[in-house]
Amino acid sequence: MKPYLDLLRRVLHDGSWQENRTGIRTKAISGAMLQFDLATGFPAVTTKRLAFKSAMGELCGFLRGATSAAQFRELGCKVWDANANDNAHWRASPYRRGPDDLGPVYGAQWRRWPAIKQLPADAQAALAQAERDGYRPLAEAPGGLRLLHREIDQLRDCLDRIHARPHDRRILFHAWNPAQLDEMALPPCHLLYQFNVDVAGRELSLCLYQRSVDTFLGLPWNLAEGAALLALFGRLTGYRPRWLTWFGSDVHVYETHLPAVVEQLGRSPHPAPTLQIAARVPDCAQTGRYEPEWLERVRPEDFVLVGYQHHPAISAEMAV
């Protein structure tokens, strides 16, 4: 995890002070990239303890399309409690439906993206094709237009493309829906994922773009979840997980986290662990069967870090 520690140092050295919605200043830089070869180990931070089980609970919540902090807690992850219940702006929102509600956050966008088509009412061929694609009439619009709607399972679409059309350069999903940002407790930070398949080498890689990065608290989780997602997709499609490439835009450290960052940077990293996925999760490379339904069946305990050595945990409060 040396690249991650180098990024922390860069933010401290080159970052400028910025104001933001939380009221807690950050030191921030614009633009960064990290790359990890999963063939050499799993990108788990070792200079502090990574709450790996909780991170995998969050990932499984995303895979299930969770929209409530209670759903995440059932999976062993409590990090959404504050955003659901302690964020004054969200508590006052007319879109909030009560305690623990988060709105259509990551998982809802990943698994149930609300797609709208606007077609001329007399475009019979296009309307017929849209219906075959699963769109259903929603409303009539001015100008002789017809609105149609369907929900798109972006994760399943990516899995299907990796399995059936691995040379496709459009294997991606994202969570940035401008029409629904006000309906969420927290707009997405890690918002675009793109898979790249090396068919000849039987390897699968992932690029992840993040608009806003809490480098001390959030980024270790983002890297662990991205690497675990890549490993799971590889498992279900018969490819070895290889490169995780992360891009960050507003990369920052909160002022209240600075002492914790200094403490962490004084520690020497341990060797990277490896990730083991439970044998109950089918390996397409061995079975020859494509079983995408395991997106919903996988559990946090199906992900295990092997040989994970780490320094003690360093606590810090999340800015809400």
C-alpha positions in Angstrom: 0.0 0.0 0.0 2.9 2.3 -0.5 1.1 4.2 -3.3 -1.7 5.0 -0.9 0.7 6.3 1.8 2.5 8.4 -0.9 -0.9 9.9 -1.8 -1.6 10.8 1.8 1.8 12.6 1.9 1.1 14.4 -1.3 -2.2 15.7 0.0 -0.6 17.0 3.2 2.3 18.6 1.4 0.6 20.0 -1.7 -3.0 20.3 -0.6 -4.7 23.7 -0.2 -7.4 24.5 2.3 -10.9 24.1 1.1 -14.4 24.7 2.6 -17.2 22.2 2.0 -20.7 21.2 3.0 -19.7 19.6 6.3 -18.3 22.7 7.8 -14.9 21.0 8.4 -12.1 22.3 6.3 -10.1 19.9 4.1 -6.6 19.9 2.6 -7.3 18.9 -1.0 -5.6 18.3 -4.3 -7.2 18.0 -7.7 -6.6 14.7 -9.5 -4.7 11.5 -8.5 -4.3 7.9 -9.7 -3.4 4.7 -7.9 -2.9 1.3 -9.5 -2.7 -2.2 -7.9 -1.8 -5.5 -9.3 -4.1 -8.0 -7.7 -1.9 -10.8 -8.9 0.6 -9.7 -6.2 -1.8 -9.1 -3.4 -5.0 -7.4 -2.1 -4.9 -3.6 -1.6 -5.8 -3.7 2.1 -4.2 -0.8 4.1 -1.8 -2.3 6.7 -0.6 0.8 8.6 -3.9 0.7 10.4 -6.6 -2.0 10.8 -9.1 -2.1 7.9 -12.6 -3.0 9.1 -12.8 -5.5 6.3 -15.9 -7.4 7.4 -17.8 -4.1 7.7 -16.5 -3.1 4.2 -17.7 -6.4 2.7 -21.1 -5.8 4.4 -21.4 -2.5 2.7 -20.4 -4.0 -0.6 -23.0 -6.8 -0.2 -25.6 -4.1 0.6 -24.7 -2.3 -2.7 -25.1 -5.6 -4.5 -28.5 -6.1 -3.0 -29.6 -2.6 -3.9 -30.0 -1.5 -0.3 -31.6 1.9 0.4 -31.8 1.7 4.2 -29.2 1.9 7.0 -31.0 -1.0 8.6 -30.3 -3.2 5.6 -26.6 -2.4 5.9 -26.6 -3.1 9.6 -28.1 -6.5 9.0 -25.0 -7.2 6.9 -22.7 -6.0 9.7 -22.1 -2.5 8.4 -23.0 0.6 10.5 -21.3 3.3 8.4 -24.6 4.5 6.9 -26.3 5.2 10.2 -25.0 8.8 10.5 -25.8 9.7 6.9 -29.3 8.3 7.4 -30.1 9.7 10.8 -27.7 12.4 11.9 -27.4 14.6 8.7 -29.6 17.6 9.5 -30.0 18.5 5.8 -31.3 15.0 5.0 -33.5 14.8 8.1 -35.3 17.9 6.9 -35.6 16.7 3.3 -39.1 16.0 2.0 -37.7 13.0 0.2 -36.7 11.2 3.4 -39.2 8.5 4.3 -38.3 8.1 8.0 -35.6 6.7 10.2 -32.8 4.8 8.4 -34.0 5.8 5.0 -31.2 6.7 2.6 -33.0 7.2 -0.7 -31.8 5.6 -4.0 -28.1 5.5 -3.1 -25.4 3.4 -4.8 -27.1 0.0 -4.9 -30.4 1.3 -6.1 -28.6 3.0 -9.0 -26.5 -0.1 -9.7 -29.3 -2.5 -9.7 -32.4 -0.4 -10.6 -31.3 2.5 -12.7 -34.5 4.4 -13.8 -34.2 4.7 -17.5 -36.5 7.0 -19.6 -37.0 7.0 -23.3 -38.7 9.9 -25.1 -39.9 8.9 -28.6 -42.3 10.4 -31.2 -45.7 8.9 -30.8 -45.8 8.0 -34.5 -42.4 6.3 -34.5 -43.9 2.8 -34.5 -40.8 0.9 -35.2 -38.8 2.6 -32.4 -41.7 2.2 -30.0 -42.0 -1.5 -30.8 -38.2 -2.0 -30.3 -38.4 -0.2 -27.0 -41.2 -2.4 -25.8 -39.1 -5.5 -26.8 -36.3 -4.0 -24.7 -38.5 -3.9 -21.7 -39.7 -0.3 -21.8 -43.3 0.4 -20.8 -45.5 3.5 -21.4 -45.2 6.2 -18.7 -46.9 9.3 -20.0 -47.7 11.5 -23.0 -45.5 14.5 -23.4 -46.0 17.8 -25.3 -45.0 17.9 -29.0 -46.4 14.5 -29.8 -43.9 12.6 -27.7 -44.3 9.5 -25.6 -42.4 8.7 -22.4 -41.4 5.2 -21.7 -39.7 3.7 -18.5 -37.8 0.7 -17.4 -35.3 -0.2 -14.6 -31.9 -1.3 -15.7 -29.8 -3.7 -13.7 -26.4 -2.2 -14.5 -24.4 -4.9 -12.6 -26.1 -7.7 -14.4 -25.6 -6.0 -17.7 -21.9 -5.7 -17.0 -21.7 -9.4 -16.0 -23.5 -10.4 -19.1 -21.2 -8.4 -21.3 -18.1 -9.8 -19.7 -19.5 -13.3 -20.3 -20.9 -12.9 -23.8 -19.1 -9.9 -25.3 -15.7 -9.6 -23.5 -14.2 -7.4 -26.3 -16.8 -4.7 -25.6 -15.3 -1.4 -24.5 -18.6 -0.3 -22.9 -18.7 -2.6 -19.9 -19.4 0.0 -17.2 -21.9 1.1 -14.6 -22.3 4.4 -12.7 -24.4 6.0 -10.0 -24.6 9.6 -11.0 -28.2 10.4 -11.7 -28.8 14.2 -11.6 -32.6 13.8 -11.4 -32.3 11.9 -8.1 -29.4 13.6 -6.3 -31.7 15.5 -4.0 -33.5 12.2 -3.1 -30.3 10.7 -1.6 -28.9 11.1 1.9 -25.5 11.3 0.2 -24.8 11.7 -3.5 -22.4 9.0 -4.8 -18.7 9.6 -4.4 -17.3 6.6 -6.2 -19.5 6.9 -9.2 -18.1 5.1 -12.3 -16.7 1.7 -12.7 -15.4 0.2 -16.0 -14.3 -3.3 -16.7 -11.6 -4.3 -19.2 -11.2 -7.9 -20.3 -7.9 -9.5 -21.5 -9.5 -12.4 -23.3 -6.2 -14.0 -24.4 -4.8 -13.8 -20.9 -8.1 -14.6 -19.2 -7.7 -11.6 -17.0 -10.3 -9.0 -15.8 -9.4 -5.4 -14.7 -11.3 -2.5 -13.3 -11.0 1.3 -13.5 -12.8 3.2 -10.8 -13.5 7.0 -10.9 -14.2 8.9 -7.6 -15.4 12.5 -7.6 -14.8 13.1 -3.9 -12.3 11.2 -1.7 -12.0 11.2 2.1 -8.5 9.9 1.8 -8.0 8.8 5.4 -11.3 7.1 6.2 -13.0 6.4 2.9 -10.4 5.5 0.4 -9.1 2.3 2.1 -12.7 1.1 2.0 -13.2 2.2 -1.6 -10.1 0.3 -2.7 -11.0 -2.9 -0.7 -14.5 -2.9 -2.1 -13.4 -2.2 -5.7 -10.9 -5.1 -5.5 -13.4 -7.4 -3.9 -16.0 -6.5 -6.6 -13.4 -7.2 -9.3 -12.5 -10.6 -7.8 -16.2 -11.5 -7.6 -16.9 -10.5 -11.2 -13.9 -12.5 -12.2 -15.1 -15.5 -10.2 -18.5 -15.4 -11.8 -17.3 -15.0 -15.4 -14.1 -17.2 -15.4 -11.4 -14.5 -15.4 -8.5 -13.9 -13.0 -8.7 -10.4 -11.4 -5.7 -8.3 -12.4 -5.5 -4.5 -12.3 -7.4 -2.2 -10.1 -6.9 1.4 -11.3 -8.3 4.2 -9.2 -8.8 7.8 -10.2 -9.7 10.5 -7.8 -10.8 14.1 -8.4 -11.2 16.1 -5.2 -8.8 14.2 -3.1 -8.8 15.5 0.5 -8.0 15.0 4.2 -10.3 16.6 6.8 -8.6 19.0 9.2 -9.8 16.8 12.1 -8.1 13.8 10.6 -4.6 15.4 10.3 -3.2 13.9 13.6 -4.4 10.5 12.6 -2.8 10.8 9.2 0.5 11.9 10.8 0.3 8.9 13.1 -0.4 6.5 10.2 2.5 7.9 8.1 4.9 7.1 10.9 4.2 3.4 10.5 5.9 0.9 8.2 3.5 -1.1 5.9 3.3 -4.9 6.1 3.2 -7.2 3.1 -0.1 -7.3 1.2 -2.6 -10.0 2.1 -4.5 -12.1 -0.4 -8.3 -12.4 -0.9 -10.0 -15.7 -0.7 -13.7 -16.1 -1.9 -15.6 -19.0 -0.2 -15.8 -22.2 -2.1 -19.6 -22.0 -2.1 -19.5 -19.1 -4.6 -19.2 -20.9 -8.0 -16.0 -20.4 -10.0 -17.1 -20.2 -13.7 -13.5 -21.1 -14.8 -13.9 -24.5 -13.0 -17.6 -25.3 -13.4 -18.1 -23.9 -16.9 -21.4 -22.5 -15.8 -22.4 -18.9 -15.8 -24.4 -18.1 -12.6 -25.0 -14.4 -12.3 -27.7 -14.8 -9.7 -24.8 -15.1 -7.1 -24.7 -11.3 -7.2 -27.6 -11.4 -4.7 -26.5 -14.6 -2.9 -22.9 -13.6 -1.9 -22.5 -12.8 1.8 -19.9 -10.7 3.7 -18.3 -13.8 5.2 -17.7 -15.2 1.7 -14.7 -12.7 1.5 -11.7 -13.6 3.6 -8.3 -11.9 3.9 -5.5 -14.4 4.2 -2.2 -13.3 5.8 -3.5 -9.9 6.8 -1.0 -8.2 9.1 -1.7 -4.7 10.3 -0.9 -2.0 12.8 -3.6 -1.1 15.4 -6.7 0.8 14.4 -6.6 4.6 14.3 -10.0 6.1 15.1 -11.4 9.3 13.5 -14.9 10.8 13.2 -16.6 10.8 9.8 -17.6 14.2 8.6 -21.3 14.2 7.9 
